[in-house]
Amino acid sequence: MAIVLHHHPYSRAANVLWMLEEVGVPYQLTNVDIMKGGQKAPEHVKLNPMGKLPTLVDGDVVVTESAAIALYLADRYAYGTLAPKVDDPKRGTYLRWSFFAPSVIEPGIAAKAGKWECKESSVGWGNYETMLGTMEHAVTGRDWLLGDTFSMADVVFGGTVRFMLMVKAFDPQPALAAYAERLGARPAAKRADERNAAIRKELGLG
């Protein structure tokens, strides 16, 4: 039975499509019209009570939250390749950057854009400048977050970087810009980008 991804190209599910292309397992897409509130429909809320995307169904397993989906897919379908094994010293770094994107980058960018007044010691992203410097440091002097080894952490962290650069959420730092170019050149990323673009066109979204 193929994995089913509840998808819309203007949601985080767009990046999950890239995850699926990287692991190379059969999958189907179910379009959820978020423009008309489809993610809040009762049948979707039964799967994801948050009423949000992405939502992935793999047989009897339902996984939500993009970073959780990434780790699930890598552990189940690419363990030891896209996911370092639990006894691999790189596993800690892999987990670190996988969770850095949703817990630090996303709220940090939102705080900057929304001009939130936050006490630095009370929020996960600390301050914007330190966050951005940490992101740059993560990919300086190496091809991927784990050095020479590409992993699913690069899809989570790197997918966030690519999106933030696309919407000009921050100025392109040299190492981050080069990293985003390397990511975009991956065949799986190209396939996902092309499919998301085709779906946007099919839905009349440009």
Secondary structure, DSSP 8 states (H G I E B T S, - for coil): --EEEEE-TTSTHHHHHHHHHHHT--EEEEE--GGGTGGGSHHHHTT-TT--S-EEEETTEEEESHHHHHHHHHHHHSBTTTB--TTSTHHHHHHHHHHHIIIIIHHHHHHHHHT----GGGSTT--HHHHHHHHHHHTTTSSBTTBS---HHHHHHHHHHHHHHHTTSS---HHHHHHHHHHHTSHHHHHHHHHHHHHHHHTT--
